């Protein structure tokens, strides 16, 4: 068996179109996931047992069950409820694209919330006590001290979470979406060339991860640039 490079070149534009959908899914679900993670993360460190337990239940479920099951629950499960079918959200939730985004966002929101919780609890007590000594209220303390510091602490872990989401996004193909993996499977069904197509798809995934890794490192260096001034 020989490697058919011409086949890869012929279908590479279609793989790139699938990669575009993959990046789009991850970008939107990550943004929505952050919007979920911030309030859930704050609930995780709340003094209220009710808020802590509610947020813990959400995090425990989405971290403790496979992403594939979560996708199927959203895509196949929501349609079983008449209230959902009669709601204004049904035109969106009956489409696999939005179901994938909902599942991805809920999943990454749970992981990101836990990253944020750990980062907030890792903020040095001295910084918090100094802020309180200046008379900051709890809301101002979180906005000016705890959350900005937590972002710096948790940024590397969040970068890993986004990379894991990119690899997990391949599961979107199970609900008929032609993301990078879905497009590769469609091409293979036509060409019967799994080695060439999957290798090309894998290289595209590697390129996406490489670019994102470099971007996250640059942002991390910018967030922590004050450390360079302190060491100087």
C-alpha atoms as an extended CHARMM CRD file, in Angstrom:
* protein
*
       232  EXT
         1         1  UNK       CA              0.0000000000        0.0000000000        0.0000000000  PROA      1               0.0000000000
         2         2  UNK       CA              1.3610000000        3.4330000000       -0.9600000000  PROA      2               0.0000000000
         3         3  UNK       CA              0.5450000000        6.8030000000        0.5060000000  PROA      3               0.0000000000
         4         4  UNK       CA             -1.5340000000        8.8560000000       -1.9580000000  PROA      4               0.0000000000
         5         5  UNK       CA             -0.4260000000       12.4590000000       -1.4710000000  PROA      5               0.0000000000
         6         6  UNK       CA             -2.5290000000       13.6120000000       -4.4000000000  PROA      6               0.0000000000
         7         7  UNK       CA             -5.6550000000       12.4620000000       -2.5970000000  PROA      7               0.0000000000
         8         8  UNK       CA             -4.7300000000       14.5390000000        0.4510000000  PROA      8               0.0000000000
         9         9  UNK       CA             -4.1300000000       17.6070000000       -1.7200000000  PROA      9               0.0000000000
        10        10  UNK       CA             -7.4300000000       17.0990000000       -3.5300000000  PROA      10              0.0000000000
        11        11  UNK       CA             -9.5270000000       16.9040000000       -0.3570000000  PROA      11              0.0000000000
        12        12  UNK       CA             -7.4890000000       19.2570000000        1.8200000000  PROA      12              0.0000000000
        13        13  UNK       CA             -9.7860000000       22.2750000000        1.1660000000  PROA      13              0.0000000000
        14        14  UNK       CA            -12.7740000000       20.2570000000        2.3770000000  PROA      14              0.0000000000
        15        15  UNK       CA            -10.8700000000       19.2750000000        5.5090000000  PROA      15              0.0000000000
        16        16  UNK       CA            -10.0790000000       22.9330000000        6.1070000000  PROA      16              0.0000000000
        17        17  UNK       CA            -13.7680000000       23.7990000000        5.8470000000  PROA      17              0.0000000000
        18        18  UNK       CA            -14.4450000000       21.1900000000        8.5230000000  PROA      18              0.0000000000
        19        19  UNK       CA            -11.6440000000       22.6790000000       10.6190000000  PROA      19              0.0000000000
        20        20  UNK       CA            -13.3400000000       26.0560000000       10.3200000000  PROA      20              0.0000000000
        21        21  UNK       CA            -16.5000000000       24.6060000000       11.8530000000  PROA      21              0.0000000000
        22        22  UNK       CA            -14.4400000000       23.0090000000       14.6260000000  PROA      22              0.0000000000
        23        23  UNK       CA            -12.8220000000       26.3300000000       15.5190000000  PROA      23              0.0000000000
        24        24  UNK       CA            -16.2130000000       28.0630000000       15.3780000000  PROA      24              0.0000000000
        25        25  UNK       CA            -17.7970000000       25.5250000000       17.7220000000  PROA      25              0.0000000000
        26        26  UNK       CA            -14.9550000000       25.8070000000       20.2210000000  PROA      26              0.0000000000
        27        27  UNK       CA            -14.8560000000       29.6170000000       20.0940000000  PROA      27              0.0000000000
        28        28  UNK       CA            -18.5870000000       30.0600000000       20.7190000000  PROA      28              0.0000000000
        29        29  UNK       CA            -18.8680000000       27.3180000000       23.3480000000  PROA      29              0.0000000000
        30        30  UNK       CA            -15.7930000000       28.6450000000       25.1750000000  PROA      30              0.0000000000
        31        31  UNK       CA            -17.2710000000       32.1440000000       25.3640000000  PROA      31              0.0000000000
        32        32  UNK       CA            -20.5960000000       30.8080000000       26.6170000000  PROA      32              0.0000000000
        33        33  UNK       CA            -18.7200000000       28.4870000000       28.9670000000  PROA      33              0.0000000000
        34        34  UNK       CA            -16.8930000000       31.4300000000       30.5480000000  PROA      34              0.0000000000
        35        35  UNK       CA            -20.2240000000       33.1980000000       31.0920000000  PROA      35              0.0000000000
        36        36  UNK       CA            -21.4080000000       30.0620000000       32.9090000000  PROA      36              0.0000000000
        37        37  UNK       CA            -18.1500000000       29.4590000000       34.7840000000  PROA      37              0.0000000000
        38        38  UNK       CA            -17.8210000000       32.8610000000       36.4550000000  PROA      38              0.0000000000
        39        39  UNK       CA            -21.1070000000       32.7630000000       38.4270000000  PROA      39              0.0000000000
        40        40  UNK       CA            -20.7260000000       29.0340000000       39.1160000000  PROA      40              0.0000000000
        41        41  UNK       CA            -17.1560000000       29.5690000000       40.3180000000  PROA      41              0.0000000000
        42        42  UNK       CA            -18.3120000000       32.3460000000       42.6210000000  PROA      42              0.0000000000
        43        43  UNK       CA            -21.0560000000       30.0630000000       43.9220000000  PROA      43              0.0000000000
        44        44  UNK       CA            -18.4210000000       27.4030000000       44.6490000000  PROA      44              0.0000000000
        45        45  UNK       CA            -16.6690000000       29.7410000000       47.1050000000  PROA      45              0.0000000000
        46        46  UNK       CA            -19.8630000000       31.2940000000       48.4540000000  PROA      46              0.0000000000
        47        47  UNK       CA            -20.6450000000       31.3100000000       52.1620000000  PROA      47              0.0000000000
        48        48  UNK       CA            -24.1280000000       29.9820000000       51.3470000000  PROA      48              0.0000000000
        49        49  UNK       CA            -24.3640000000       26.1560000000       51.6070000000  PROA      49              0.0000000000
        50        50  UNK       CA            -27.2640000000       26.1580000000       49.1350000000  PROA      50              0.0000000000
        51        51  UNK       CA            -25.2760000000       27.9690000000       46.4450000000  PROA      51              0.0000000000
        52        52  UNK       CA            -22.2240000000       25.8010000000       47.0810000000  PROA      52              0.0000000000
        53        53  UNK       CA            -24.2210000000       22.5860000000       46.8220000000  PROA      53              0.0000000000
        54        54  UNK       CA            -26.0640000000       23.6470000000       43.6630000000  PROA      54              0.0000000000
        55        55  UNK       CA            -22.8380000000       24.5970000000       41.9230000000  PROA      55              0.0000000000
        56        56  UNK       CA            -21.1470000000       21.4250000000       43.1900000000  PROA      56              0.0000000000
        57        57  UNK       CA            -23.9450000000       19.2830000000       41.7390000000  PROA      57              0.0000000000
        58        58  UNK       CA            -23.5750000000       20.9670000000       38.3390000000  PROA      58              0.0000000000
        59        59  UNK       CA            -19.7910000000       20.6140000000       38.3290000000  PROA      59              0.0000000000
        60        60  UNK       CA            -19.9270000000       17.0220000000       39.5850000000  PROA      60              0.0000000000
        61        61  UNK       CA            -22.3700000000       15.9560000000       36.8570000000  PROA      61              0.0000000000
        62        62  UNK       CA            -20.5790000000       17.5200000000       33.9080000000  PROA      62              0.0000000000
        63        63  UNK       CA            -17.1170000000       16.5150000000       35.0930000000  PROA      63              0.0000000000
        64        64  UNK       CA            -18.2300000000       13.0250000000       36.0540000000  PROA      64              0.0000000000
        65        65  UNK       CA            -20.0530000000       11.9880000000       32.8720000000  PROA      65              0.0000000000
        66        66  UNK       CA            -18.5920000000       11.5240000000       29.3760000000  PROA      66              0.0000000000
        67        67  UNK       CA            -18.9430000000       14.4020000000       26.9430000000  PROA      67              0.0000000000
        68        68  UNK       CA            -20.4650000000       12.0230000000       24.4020000000  PROA      68              0.0000000000
        69        69  UNK       CA            -23.3060000000       11.1800000000       26.8140000000  PROA      69              0.0000000000
        70        70  UNK       CA            -23.8870000000       14.8850000000       27.4270000000  PROA      70              0.0000000000
        71        71  UNK       CA            -24.1170000000       15.5490000000       23.6870000000  PROA      71              0.0000000000
        72        72  UNK       CA            -26.6430000000       12.7390000000       23.2650000000  PROA      72              0.0000000000
        73        73  UNK       CA            -28.6860000000       13.9710000000       26.2410000000  PROA      73              0.0000000000
        74        74  UNK       CA            -28.9520000000       17.4270000000       24.6980000000  PROA      74              0.0000000000
        75        75  UNK       CA            -29.4580000000       16.3130000000       21.0860000000  PROA      75              0.0000000000
        76        76  UNK       CA            -31.7950000000       13.3580000000       21.6560000000  PROA      76              0.0000000000
        77        77  UNK       CA            -33.0640000000       14.0260000000       25.1760000000  PROA      77              0.0000000000
        78        78  UNK       CA            -34.4030000000       17.5790000000       24.9980000000  PROA      78              0.0000000000
        79        79  UNK       CA            -36.7320000000       16.7120000000       22.1310000000  PROA      79              0.0000000000
        80        80  UNK       CA            -38.5540000000       14.2830000000       24.4360000000  PROA      80              0.0000000000
        81        81  UNK       CA            -40.0010000000       17.1460000000       26.4860000000  PROA      81              0.0000000000
        82        82  UNK       CA            -43.0970000000       18.8340000000       25.0810000000  PROA      82              0.0000000000
        83        83  UNK       CA            -42.2810000000       22.0360000000       26.9790000000  PROA      83              0.0000000000
        84        84  UNK       CA            -39.0030000000       22.2770000000       25.0740000000  PROA      84              0.0000000000
        85        85  UNK       CA            -40.6620000000       21.5760000000       21.7040000000  PROA      85              0.0000000000
        86        86  UNK       CA            -43.2310000000       24.3090000000       22.3690000000  PROA      86              0.0000000000
        87        87  UNK       CA            -40.6910000000       26.8570000000       23.5960000000  PROA      87              0.0000000000
        88        88  UNK       CA            -39.0750000000       29.6760000000       21.6220000000  PROA      88              0.0000000000
        89        89  UNK       CA            -35.7660000000       27.7850000000       21.8910000000  PROA      89              0.0000000000
        90        90  UNK       CA            -36.9540000000       24.8080000000       19.8620000000  PROA      90              0.0000000000
        91        91  UNK       CA            -35.9650000000       26.2510000000       16.4350000000  PROA      91              0.0000000000
        92        92  UNK       CA            -32.3900000000       26.2970000000       17.7790000000  PROA      92              0.0000000000
        93        93  UNK       CA            -32.3710000000       23.1460000000       19.9040000000  PROA      93              0.0000000000
        94        94  UNK       CA            -33.6080000000       20.9660000000       17.0670000000  PROA      94              0.0000000000
        95        95  UNK       CA            -30.4460000000       21.7870000000       15.1140000000  PROA      95              0.0000000000
        96        96  UNK       CA            -27.3230000000       19.6940000000       15.8170000000  PROA      96              0.0000000000
        97        97  UNK       CA            -25.1170000000       22.8060000000       15.5780000000  PROA      97              0.0000000000
        98        98  UNK       CA            -26.7220000000       24.5050000000       18.5790000000  PROA      98              0.0000000000
        99        99  UNK       CA            -27.0690000000       21.2540000000       20.5030000000  PROA      99              0.0000000000
       100       100  UNK       CA            -23.3170000000       20.7400000000       20.1690000000  PROA      100             0.0000000000
       101       101  UNK       CA            -22.6440000000       24.2740000000       21.3860000000  PROA      101             0.0000000000
       102       102  UNK       CA            -24.9640000000       23.7960000000       24.3860000000  PROA      102             0.0000000000
       103       103  UNK       CA            -23.2920000000       20.5120000000       25.3430000000  PROA      103             0.0000000000
       104       104  UNK       CA            -19.7680000000       21.8740000000       24.8590000000  PROA      104             0.0000000000
       105       105  UNK       CA            -20.5580000000       25.0830000000       26.7600000000  PROA      105             0.0000000000
       106       106  UNK       CA            -22.0730000000       23.2510000000       29.7240000000  PROA      106             0.0000000000
       107       107  UNK       CA            -19.1260000000       20.8570000000       29.8090000000  PROA      107             0.0000000000
       108       108  UNK       CA            -16.3690000000       23.4410000000       29.5850000000  PROA      108             0.0000000000
       109       109  UNK       CA            -18.3070000000       25.7240000000       31.9430000000  PROA      109             0.0000000000
       110       110  UNK       CA            -18.0560000000       23.0740000000       34.6560000000  PROA      110             0.0000000000
       111       111  UNK       CA            -14.3370000000       22.5220000000       34.1720000000  PROA      111             0.0000000000
       112       112  UNK       CA            -13.6230000000       26.2390000000       33.9340000000  PROA      112             0.0000000000
       113       113  UNK       CA            -15.6580000000       26.9300000000       37.0710000000  PROA      113             0.0000000000
       114       114  UNK       CA            -13.5330000000       24.4460000000       38.9790000000  PROA      114             0.0000000000
       115       115  UNK       CA            -10.3560000000       26.0170000000       37.5980000000  PROA      115             0.0000000000
       116       116  UNK       CA            -11.6350000000       29.4160000000       38.7030000000  PROA      116             0.0000000000
       117       117  UNK       CA            -12.5590000000       28.1090000000       42.1630000000  PROA      117             0.0000000000
       118       118  UNK       CA             -9.0820000000       26.7010000000       42.6970000000  PROA      118             0.0000000000
       119       119  UNK       CA             -7.4710000000       29.8860000000       41.4020000000  PROA      119             0.0000000000
       120       120  UNK       CA             -9.5670000000       32.1090000000       43.6820000000  PROA      120             0.0000000000
       121       121  UNK       CA             -8.6840000000       29.9810000000       46.6870000000  PROA      121             0.0000000000
       122       122  UNK       CA             -5.0030000000       30.2270000000       45.7100000000  PROA      122             0.0000000000
       123       123  UNK       CA             -4.9770000000       34.0430000000       45.8700000000  PROA      123             0.0000000000
       124       124  UNK       CA             -2.5160000000       34.9520000000       48.6740000000  PROA      124             0.0000000000
       125       125  UNK       CA             -4.3060000000       35.8220000000       51.9020000000  PROA      125             0.0000000000
       126       126  UNK       CA             -2.0330000000       38.8110000000       52.3570000000  PROA      126             0.0000000000
       127       127  UNK       CA             -3.4070000000       40.4910000000       49.2370000000  PROA      127             0.0000000000
       128       128  UNK       CA             -6.9760000000       39.9620000000       50.4250000000  PROA      128             0.0000000000
       129       129  UNK       CA             -6.2220000000       41.2610000000       53.9010000000  PROA      129             0.0000000000
       130       130  UNK       CA             -4.4670000000       44.3070000000       52.4570000000  PROA      130             0.0000000000
       131       131  UNK       CA             -7.5140000000       45.0700000000       50.3010000000  PROA      131             0.0000000000
       132       132  UNK       CA             -9.8220000000       44.7610000000       53.2960000000  PROA      132             0.0000000000
       133       133  UNK       CA             -7.5240000000       47.0660000000       55.2460000000  PROA      133             0.0000000000
       134       134  UNK       CA             -8.2200000000       49.7160000000       52.5850000000  PROA      134             0.0000000000
       135       135  UNK       CA            -11.9280000000       49.3190000000       53.2970000000  PROA      135             0.0000000000
       136       136  UNK       CA            -12.9240000000       47.4650000000       50.1150000000  PROA      136             0.0000000000
       137       137  UNK       CA            -16.3670000000       45.9010000000       50.0880000000  PROA      137             0.0000000000
       138       138  UNK       CA            -16.7120000000       42.2130000000       49.2130000000  PROA      138             0.0000000000
       139       139  UNK       CA            -17.9320000000       43.0110000000       45.6860000000  PROA      139             0.0000000000
       140       140  UNK       CA            -15.0890000000       45.4600000000       45.0770000000  PROA      140             0.0000000000
       141       141  UNK       CA            -12.6030000000       42.9980000000       46.5510000000  PROA      141             0.0000000000
       142       142  UNK       CA            -13.6460000000       40.3350000000       44.0720000000  PROA      142             0.0000000000
       143       143  UNK       CA            -13.6730000000       42.7420000000       41.1350000000  PROA      143             0.0000000000
       144       144  UNK       CA            -10.3760000000       44.4940000000       41.8610000000  PROA      144             0.0000000000
       145       145  UNK       CA             -8.2620000000       41.8330000000       43.5800000000  PROA      145             0.0000000000
       146       146  UNK       CA             -9.5110000000       38.2550000000       43.6690000000  PROA      146             0.0000000000
       147       147  UNK       CA            -10.8280000000       37.7580000000       40.1180000000  PROA      147             0.0000000000
       148       148  UNK       CA             -7.9180000000       39.4960000000       38.3050000000  PROA      148             0.0000000000
       149       149  UNK       CA             -5.4210000000       37.5400000000       40.4000000000  PROA      149             0.0000000000
       150       150  UNK       CA             -7.3430000000       34.3070000000       39.8680000000  PROA      150             0.0000000000
       151       151  UNK       CA             -7.2690000000       34.8010000000       36.1040000000  PROA      151             0.0000000000
       152       152  UNK       CA             -3.4760000000       35.0360000000       36.2030000000  PROA      152             0.0000000000
       153       153  UNK       CA             -3.1930000000       31.9540000000       38.4020000000  PROA      153             0.0000000000
       154       154  UNK       CA             -5.6800000000       29.8380000000       36.4580000000  PROA      154             0.0000000000
       155       155  UNK       CA             -4.7630000000       30.8910000000       32.9260000000  PROA      155             0.0000000000
       156       156  UNK       CA             -2.3690000000       27.9650000000       32.1630000000  PROA      156             0.0000000000
       157       157  UNK       CA             -4.9570000000       25.4390000000       33.3580000000  PROA      157             0.0000000000
       158       158  UNK       CA             -7.6320000000       27.1490000000       31.2650000000  PROA      158             0.0000000000
       159       159  UNK       CA             -5.3800000000       26.8920000000       28.2130000000  PROA      159             0.0000000000
       160       160  UNK       CA             -5.2050000000       23.1410000000       28.7610000000  PROA      160             0.0000000000
       161       161  UNK       CA             -8.9940000000       23.0090000000       29.0750000000  PROA      161             0.0000000000
       162       162  UNK       CA             -9.4490000000       24.7110000000       25.6890000000  PROA      162             0.0000000000
       163       163  UNK       CA             -7.0280000000       22.2380000000       24.1060000000  PROA      163             0.0000000000
       164       164  UNK       CA             -8.9550000000       19.3300000000       25.6260000000  PROA      164             0.0000000000
       165       165  UNK       CA            -12.1380000000       20.8580000000       24.1890000000  PROA      165             0.0000000000
       166       166  UNK       CA            -10.6000000000       20.9570000000       20.7200000000  PROA      166             0.0000000000
       167       167  UNK       CA             -9.8960000000       17.2350000000       20.8780000000  PROA      167             0.0000000000
       168       168  UNK       CA            -13.2990000000       16.5630000000       22.4190000000  PROA      168             0.0000000000
       169       169  UNK       CA            -14.9880000000       18.5170000000       19.6340000000  PROA      169             0.0000000000
       170       170  UNK       CA            -14.4340000000       15.5160000000       17.3620000000  PROA      170             0.0000000000
       171       171  UNK       CA            -17.5340000000       14.0460000000       19.0430000000  PROA      171             0.0000000000
       172       172  UNK       CA            -19.6700000000       16.6350000000       17.2610000000  PROA      172             0.0000000000
       173       173  UNK       CA            -19.4970000000       14.3790000000       14.2260000000  PROA      173             0.0000000000
       174       174  UNK       CA            -21.6630000000       11.8440000000       16.0830000000  PROA      174             0.0000000000
       175       175  UNK       CA            -24.6820000000       14.1390000000       15.6630000000  PROA      175             0.0000000000
       176       176  UNK       CA            -24.1500000000       14.6540000000       11.9150000000  PROA      176             0.0000000000
       177       177  UNK       CA            -22.0390000000       17.8240000000       12.0850000000  PROA      177             0.0000000000
       178       178  UNK       CA            -19.3380000000       18.0400000000        9.4380000000  PROA      178             0.0000000000
       179       179  UNK       CA            -16.5840000000       19.3530000000       11.6640000000  PROA      179             0.0000000000
       180       180  UNK       CA            -13.0140000000       18.2900000000       10.9320000000  PROA      180             0.0000000000
       181       181  UNK       CA            -13.5530000000       14.7040000000       12.0730000000  PROA      181             0.0000000000
       182       182  UNK       CA            -17.0030000000       14.5110000000       10.4790000000  PROA      182             0.0000000000
       183       183  UNK       CA            -15.6520000000       15.7910000000        7.1740000000  PROA      183             0.0000000000
       184       184  UNK       CA            -12.7790000000       13.3060000000        7.3280000000  PROA      184             0.0000000000
       185       185  UNK       CA            -15.1960000000       10.4190000000        7.8820000000  PROA      185             0.0000000000
       186       186  UNK       CA            -17.3470000000       11.5910000000        4.9660000000  PROA      186             0.0000000000
       187       187  UNK       CA            -14.3340000000       11.7540000000        2.6520000000  PROA      187             0.0000000000
       188       188  UNK       CA            -13.1270000000        8.3210000000        3.7870000000  PROA      188             0.0000000000
       189       189  UNK       CA            -16.5420000000        6.8180000000        3.0310000000  PROA      189             0.0000000000
       190       190  UNK       CA            -16.0750000000        8.0570000000       -0.5270000000  PROA      190             0.0000000000
       191       191  UNK       CA            -12.3660000000        7.3870000000       -1.0930000000  PROA      191             0.0000000000
       192       192  UNK       CA            -11.6570000000        4.3870000000        1.1850000000  PROA      192             0.0000000000
       193       193  UNK       CA             -8.3860000000        6.0390000000        2.1680000000  PROA      193             0.0000000000
       194       194  UNK       CA             -8.4550000000        6.2740000000        5.9760000000  PROA      194             0.0000000000
       195       195  UNK       CA             -4.7080000000        6.5870000000        6.4770000000  PROA      195             0.0000000000
       196       196  UNK       CA             -4.2380000000        9.5850000000        4.1940000000  PROA      196             0.0000000000
       197       197  UNK       CA             -7.3520000000       11.4680000000        5.3160000000  PROA      197             0.0000000000
       198       198  UNK       CA             -7.0860000000       10.8130000000        9.0340000000  PROA      198             0.0000000000
       199       199  UNK       CA             -3.3880000000       11.7010000000        8.9630000000  PROA      199             0.0000000000
       200       200  UNK       CA             -4.1980000000       14.9940000000        7.2280000000  PROA      200             0.0000000000
       201       201  UNK       CA             -6.9830000000       15.6850000000        9.7390000000  PROA      201             0.0000000000
       202       202  UNK       CA             -4.6100000000       14.9080000000       12.6080000000  PROA      202             0.0000000000
       203       203  UNK       CA             -2.0440000000       17.3530000000       11.2460000000  PROA      203             0.0000000000
       204       204  UNK       CA             -4.7110000000       20.0630000000       11.0420000000  PROA      204             0.0000000000
       205       205  UNK       CA             -5.6620000000       19.3930000000       14.6750000000  PROA      205             0.0000000000
       206       206  UNK       CA             -1.9790000000       19.6720000000       15.5850000000  PROA      206             0.0000000000
       207       207  UNK       CA             -1.7200000000       22.9960000000       13.7560000000  PROA      207             0.0000000000
       208       208  UNK       CA             -4.7850000000       24.3800000000       15.5850000000  PROA      208             0.0000000000
       209       209  UNK       CA             -3.4210000000       23.2600000000       18.9570000000  PROA      209             0.0000000000
       210       210  UNK       CA              0.0070000000       24.7140000000       18.1490000000  PROA      210             0.0000000000
       211       211  UNK       CA             -1.4360000000       28.1170000000       17.2750000000  PROA      211             0.0000000000
       212       212  UNK       CA             -3.6460000000       28.1870000000       20.3570000000  PROA      212             0.0000000000
       213       213  UNK       CA             -0.7980000000       27.0720000000       22.6310000000  PROA      213             0.0000000000
       214       214  UNK       CA              1.3910000000       29.8920000000       21.3580000000  PROA      214             0.0000000000
       215       215  UNK       CA             -1.4590000000       32.3830000000       21.7650000000  PROA      215             0.0000000000
       216       216  UNK       CA             -2.1600000000       31.2890000000       25.3390000000  PROA      216             0.0000000000
       217       217  UNK       CA              1.5150000000       31.5130000000       26.2240000000  PROA      217             0.0000000000
       218       218  UNK       CA              1.7520000000       35.0370000000       24.8420000000  PROA      218             0.0000000000
       219       219  UNK       CA             -1.3330000000       36.0820000000       26.8090000000  PROA      219             0.0000000000
       220       220  UNK       CA              0.0740000000       34.4140000000       29.9280000000  PROA      220             0.0000000000
       221       221  UNK       CA              3.3390000000       36.3060000000       29.5370000000  PROA      221             0.0000000000
       222       222  UNK       CA              1.4020000000       39.5450000000       29.1630000000  PROA      222             0.0000000000
       223       223  UNK       CA             -0.7490000000       38.8260000000       32.2100000000  PROA      223             0.0000000000
       224       224  UNK       CA              2.3350000000       38.1020000000       34.3080000000  PROA      224             0.0000000000
       225       225  UNK       CA              4.5890000000       40.8180000000       32.9190000000  PROA      225             0.0000000000
       226       226  UNK       CA              4.6080000000       42.5030000000       36.3240000000  PROA      226             0.0000000000
       227       227  UNK       CA              6.6800000000       39.5630000000       37.6120000000  PROA      227             0.0000000000
       228       228  UNK       CA              9.4760000000       40.5480000000       35.2390000000  PROA      228             0.0000000000
       229       229  UNK       CA              9.5230000000       44.0690000000       36.6530000000  PROA      229             0.0000000000
       230       230  UNK       CA              9.6340000000       42.6920000000       40.1930000000  PROA      230             0.0000000000
       231       231  UNK       CA             12.5340000000       40.3490000000       39.4160000000  PROA      231             0.0000000000
       232       232  UNK       CA             14.3930000000       43.1690000000       37.6650000000  PROA      232             0.0000000000
